[in-house]
Amino acid sequence: MVTESGYVVGVNTNSVSRAVSNQADINATYYAISSSEVVDFLNKNSIAYELAGTGGSGAPVLIIVLVVVVIAAAAAVAVILLKKKKASPEAGKAPASGKAFGTSKQPQRAFIRSMAVQHNGLALVVGAAPIMIGRDPANCKLVYVEGTTGVSGRHCSVSYDAAAGEFIVTDMRSTYGTFLLGGQKLNANVPCRLKPGDSFYVGDKANVIRLELG
């Protein structure tokens, strides 16, 4: 279920219709899963998505629409593949041209995902150019609301080194500091390299940020 601008506000599931007094008119009722439930599903399965904000009812409005349909389709394909018989010995051989089919892999994208309640699972793509995290909306891409405990205006930056497969987190001389989950405080202006799946927090443990590939 999308708006005129293409934003996702729900997932259509079912409809019930009936004719009115044997005439051509039809009464129909349509059902859809709330985007709030979709967001919970995506968070539990560590699937990246982005939010455009919230609708009039307070439900989240998603920018990326593909995940729910793709997951359902992938599950169906997986069941079919599992039921197939073993391929013949010839099936695994490369074609005469020397090119093997199905060996190419799409490069994974790097994300940071805010686990803070105010961001509702927001995930942002990270590349070689650092993105800023903090309360200053003019300079930060991941923005915390004014008054968030422990977060400075320009708190820290994050980039991704694709060659090394590592995220680079740098504290920007924040007031309260940037910490690894174990409590280790990062030195100001000293890059810290972290692996996909690691997490850190800015100022307070309520402001955890997870590093992901997807």
C-alpha beads as a LAMMPS data file, in Angstrom:
LAMMPS data file: protein, C-alpha beads

214 atoms
213 bonds

1 atom types
1 bond types

-500.0 500.0 xlo xhi
-500.0 500.0 ylo yhi
-500.0 500.0 zlo zhi

Masses

1 110.0

Atoms # bond

1 1 1 0.000 0.000 0.000
2 1 1 1.717 3.180 -1.180
3 1 1 0.984 6.895 -1.256
4 1 1 0.886 8.980 -4.433
5 1 1 4.572 9.765 -3.779
6 1 1 5.470 6.068 -3.704
7 1 1 6.016 5.759 0.066
8 1 1 5.016 2.496 1.763
9 1 1 2.332 2.820 4.463
10 1 1 1.270 -0.843 4.704
11 1 1 1.205 -4.244 2.993
12 1 1 -2.041 -5.316 1.307
13 1 1 -3.184 -8.786 2.393
14 1 1 -6.838 -9.511 1.553
15 1 1 -10.179 -8.145 0.400
16 1 1 -13.834 -9.134 0.794
17 1 1 -16.523 -8.004 -1.647
18 1 1 -20.225 -8.690 -2.205
19 1 1 -22.894 -7.539 -4.636
20 1 1 -25.529 -5.113 -3.395
21 1 1 -29.172 -6.207 -4.039
22 1 1 -28.166 -8.266 -7.090
23 1 1 -27.096 -5.115 -8.889
24 1 1 -23.821 -4.184 -10.461
25 1 1 -22.761 -2.230 -7.373
26 1 1 -20.276 -4.012 -5.122
27 1 1 -19.273 -3.306 -1.523
28 1 1 -15.620 -4.162 -0.868
29 1 1 -13.508 -4.186 2.282
30 1 1 -9.730 -4.241 2.012
31 1 1 -7.205 -5.354 4.625
32 1 1 -3.518 -4.435 5.044
33 1 1 -0.714 -5.038 7.538
34 1 1 0.321 -1.835 9.325
35 1 1 3.756 -0.458 8.463
36 1 1 4.547 -0.642 12.203
37 1 1 4.370 -4.453 12.006
38 1 1 6.510 -4.417 8.862
39 1 1 9.168 -2.364 10.665
40 1 1 9.180 -4.862 13.582
41 1 1 9.634 -7.729 11.112
42 1 1 12.520 -5.970 9.329
43 1 1 14.268 -5.155 12.621
44 1 1 14.004 -8.758 13.884
45 1 1 15.514 -10.061 10.633
46 1 1 18.224 -7.360 10.363
47 1 1 16.912 -6.161 6.994
48 1 1 17.943 -2.657 5.954
49 1 1 15.302 -0.042 5.153
50 1 1 14.754 3.699 5.359
51 1 1 11.932 5.777 6.814
52 1 1 10.367 8.852 5.263
53 1 1 8.760 9.826 8.576
54 1 1 5.392 8.985 10.140
55 1 1 1.859 9.151 8.782
56 1 1 -1.106 10.944 10.290
57 1 1 -1.792 8.024 12.640
58 1 1 1.811 7.975 13.822
59 1 1 2.656 4.796 11.856
60 1 1 6.058 4.793 10.108
61 1 1 6.225 5.538 6.387
62 1 1 8.891 3.476 4.585
63 1 1 10.882 4.644 1.579
64 1 1 12.044 1.206 0.423
65 1 1 9.219 -1.085 -0.701
66 1 1 10.988 -4.194 -1.952
67 1 1 11.736 -6.158 1.211
68 1 1 8.383 -7.752 2.058
69 1 1 7.641 -8.964 -1.469
70 1 1 11.217 -10.164 -2.000
71 1 1 11.259 -12.115 1.275
72 1 1 8.039 -13.939 0.425
73 1 1 9.274 -14.756 -3.068
74 1 1 12.675 -15.894 -1.791
75 1 1 11.069 -18.235 0.727
76 1 1 8.957 -19.866 -1.982
77 1 1 11.985 -20.296 -4.262
78 1 1 14.017 -21.792 -1.398
79 1 1 11.359 -24.461 -0.790
80 1 1 11.279 -25.376 -4.482
81 1 1 15.074 -25.649 -4.668
82 1 1 15.237 -27.868 -1.595
83 1 1 12.778 -30.301 -3.182
84 1 1 14.751 -30.659 -6.403
85 1 1 16.655 -33.854 -7.021
86 1 1 20.426 -33.822 -6.987
87 1 1 21.886 -32.422 -10.212
88 1 1 23.618 -34.785 -12.580
89 1 1 27.452 -34.841 -12.556
90 1 1 27.449 -32.860 -15.807
91 1 1 25.447 -30.040 -14.251
92 1 1 28.372 -28.697 -12.239
93 1 1 30.759 -28.420 -15.204
94 1 1 31.577 -25.058 -16.694
95 1 1 30.355 -24.331 -20.251
96 1 1 32.749 -24.817 -23.154
97 1 1 33.425 -21.081 -23.266
98 1 1 35.032 -21.325 -19.833
99 1 1 32.463 -19.073 -18.170
100 1 1 30.562 -20.425 -15.183
101 1 1 26.992 -19.346 -14.611
102 1 1 25.714 -18.175 -11.235
103 1 1 29.168 -17.366 -9.794
104 1 1 28.884 -13.572 -9.805
105 1 1 27.957 -11.898 -6.542
106 1 1 26.425 -8.494 -6.042
107 1 1 28.613 -6.278 -3.851
108 1 1 27.183 -5.756 -0.397
109 1 1 26.368 -2.287 0.878
110 1 1 27.474 -1.032 4.273
111 1 1 24.912 0.408 6.702
112 1 1 24.733 1.977 10.118
113 1 1 21.512 1.296 12.007
114 1 1 20.414 3.428 14.949
115 1 1 18.883 1.367 17.748
116 1 1 17.613 4.494 19.540
117 1 1 13.837 4.616 20.010
118 1 1 13.599 8.025 18.332
119 1 1 14.945 6.634 15.033
120 1 1 12.665 3.566 14.872
121 1 1 15.319 1.310 13.310
122 1 1 16.573 3.851 10.759
123 1 1 19.416 2.488 8.578
124 1 1 21.741 4.673 6.488
125 1 1 24.132 3.599 3.732
126 1 1 27.809 4.340 4.464
127 1 1 30.621 4.640 1.922
128 1 1 34.217 5.813 1.786
129 1 1 33.150 9.403 2.536
130 1 1 32.483 9.781 6.288
131 1 1 28.963 10.624 7.437
132 1 1 28.471 12.685 10.579
133 1 1 26.392 11.691 13.618
134 1 1 25.067 14.190 16.153
135 1 1 22.395 16.804 16.927
136 1 1 23.340 19.336 14.236
137 1 1 20.972 18.771 11.274
138 1 1 23.059 21.067 9.070
139 1 1 26.126 18.793 9.282
140 1 1 24.882 15.392 10.432
141 1 1 23.207 12.669 8.388
142 1 1 22.121 10.660 11.444
143 1 1 20.486 13.374 13.541
144 1 1 19.445 13.059 17.193
145 1 1 16.770 15.376 18.554
146 1 1 17.851 18.358 20.625
147 1 1 18.334 17.392 24.261
148 1 1 19.241 13.727 23.598
149 1 1 21.371 12.594 26.557
150 1 1 25.101 12.503 25.831
151 1 1 24.983 13.481 22.137
152 1 1 27.002 16.477 20.910
153 1 1 26.185 18.649 17.907
154 1 1 28.891 16.941 15.799
155 1 1 29.538 13.825 17.857
156 1 1 31.361 11.323 15.619
157 1 1 31.803 10.193 12.016
158 1 1 31.549 6.779 10.326
159 1 1 32.907 5.579 6.976
160 1 1 33.423 2.182 5.348
161 1 1 36.680 0.780 3.967
162 1 1 35.423 -1.689 1.331
163 1 1 38.908 -3.078 0.604
164 1 1 39.466 -4.022 4.252
165 1 1 35.789 -4.795 4.968
166 1 1 35.893 -2.539 8.023
167 1 1 33.973 0.454 9.369
168 1 1 35.951 3.459 10.613
169 1 1 34.477 5.320 13.600
170 1 1 36.054 8.614 14.730
171 1 1 35.011 10.638 17.770
172 1 1 34.897 14.356 16.890
173 1 1 35.949 15.607 20.347
174 1 1 32.441 15.069 21.685
175 1 1 31.564 16.217 25.202
176 1 1 30.494 12.822 26.585
177 1 1 32.494 10.530 24.318
178 1 1 31.963 7.633 21.900
179 1 1 32.137 4.104 23.357
180 1 1 32.383 0.476 22.298
181 1 1 29.696 -1.764 23.812
182 1 1 32.197 -3.070 26.347
183 1 1 32.593 0.463 27.735
184 1 1 35.923 1.356 26.085
185 1 1 35.994 5.066 25.254
186 1 1 37.416 6.043 21.857
187 1 1 40.204 8.616 21.763
188 1 1 39.124 11.885 20.165
189 1 1 40.122 12.292 16.499
190 1 1 41.672 8.792 16.423
191 1 1 39.992 6.444 13.876
192 1 1 38.784 3.128 15.316
193 1 1 38.271 0.188 12.931
194 1 1 35.293 -2.089 13.599
195 1 1 33.896 -5.171 11.875
196 1 1 30.389 -5.670 10.421
197 1 1 28.140 -6.812 13.256
198 1 1 29.944 -4.658 15.851
199 1 1 28.128 -1.867 17.696
200 1 1 29.058 1.318 19.526
201 1 1 27.162 4.066 21.316
202 1 1 27.319 7.839 21.453
203 1 1 27.340 9.383 24.923
204 1 1 24.745 7.072 26.458
205 1 1 23.895 3.363 26.120
206 1 1 20.430 4.334 24.862
207 1 1 22.140 5.600 21.675
208 1 1 23.543 2.337 20.263
209 1 1 24.519 2.199 16.560
210 1 1 24.975 -1.165 14.820
211 1 1 27.300 -1.700 11.843
212 1 1 25.879 -3.935 9.108
213 1 1 26.410 -5.273 5.596
214 1 1 23.456 -6.129 3.354

Bonds

1 1 1 2
2 1 2 3
3 1 3 4
4 1 4 5
5 1 5 6
6 1 6 7
7 1 7 8
8 1 8 9
9 1 9 10
10 1 10 11
11 1 11 12
12 1 12 13
13 1 13 14
14 1 14 15
15 1 15 16
16 1 16 17
17 1 17 18
18 1 18 19
19 1 19 20
20 1 20 21
21 1 21 22
22 1 22 23
23 1 23 24
24 1 24 25
25 1 25 26
26 1 26 27
27 1 27 28
28 1 28 29
29 1 29 30
30 1 30 31
31 1 31 32
32 1 32 33
33 1 33 34
34 1 34 35
35 1 35 36
36 1 36 37
37 1 37 38
38 1 38 39
39 1 39 40
40 1 40 41
41 1 41 42
42 1 42 43
43 1 43 44
44 1 44 45
45 1 45 46
46 1 46 47
47 1 47 48
48 1 48 49
49 1 49 50
50 1 50 51
51 1 51 52
52 1 52 53
53 1 53 54
54 1 54 55
55 1 55 56
56 1 56 57
57 1 57 58
58 1 58 59
59 1 59 60
60 1 60 61
61 1 61 62
62 1 62 63
63 1 63 64
64 1 64 65
65 1 65 66
66 1 66 67
67 1 67 68
68 1 68 69
69 1 69 70
70 1 70 71
71 1 71 72
72 1 72 73
73 1 73 74
74 1 74 75
75 1 75 76
76 1 76 77
77 1 77 78
78 1 78 79
79 1 79 80
80 1 80 81
81 1 81 82
82 1 82 83
83 1 83 84
84 1 84 85
85 1 85 86
86 1 86 87
87 1 87 88
88 1 88 89
89 1 89 90
90 1 90 91
91 1 91 92
92 1 92 93
93 1 93 94
94 1 94 95
95 1 95 96
96 1 96 97
97 1 97 98
98 1 98 99
99 1 99 100
100 1 100 101
101 1 101 102
102 1 102 103
103 1 103 104
104 1 104 105
105 1 105 106
106 1 106 107
107 1 107 108
108 1 108 109
109 1 109 110
110 1 110 111
111 1 111 112
112 1 112 113
113 1 113 114
114 1 114 115
115 1 115 116
116 1 116 117
117 1 117 118
118 1 118 119
119 1 119 120
120 1 120 121
121 1 121 122
122 1 122 123
123 1 123 124
124 1 124 125
125 1 125 126
126 1 126 127
127 1 127 128
128 1 128 129
129 1 129 130
130 1 130 131
131 1 131 132
132 1 132 133
133 1 133 134
134 1 134 135
135 1 135 136
136 1 136 137
137 1 137 138
138 1 138 139
139 1 139 140
140 1 140 141
141 1 141 142
142 1 142 143
143 1 143 144
144 1 144 145
145 1 145 146
146 1 146 147
147 1 147 148
148 1 148 149
149 1 149 150
150 1 150 151
151 1 151 152
152 1 152 153
153 1 153 154
154 1 154 155
155 1 155 156
156 1 156 157
157 1 157 158
158 1 158 159
159 1 159 160
160 1 160 161
161 1 161 162
162 1 162 163
163 1 163 164
164 1 164 165
165 1 165 166
166 1 166 167
167 1 167 168
168 1 168 169
169 1 169 170
170 1 170 171
171 1 171 172
172 1 172 173
173 1 173 174
174 1 174 175
175 1 175 176
176 1 176 177
177 1 177 178
178 1 178 179
179 1 179 180
180 1 180 181
181 1 181 182
182 1 182 183
183 1 183 184
184 1 184 185
185 1 185 186
186 1 186 187
187 1 187 188
188 1 188 189
189 1 189 190
190 1 190 191
191 1 191 192
192 1 192 193
193 1 193 194
194 1 194 195
195 1 195 196
196 1 196 197
197 1 197 198
198 1 198 199
199 1 199 200
200 1 200 201
201 1 201 202
202 1 202 203
203 1 203 204
204 1 204 205
205 1 205 206
206 1 206 207
207 1 207 208
208 1 208 209
209 1 209 210
210 1 210 211
211 1 211 212
212 1 212 213
213 1 213 214
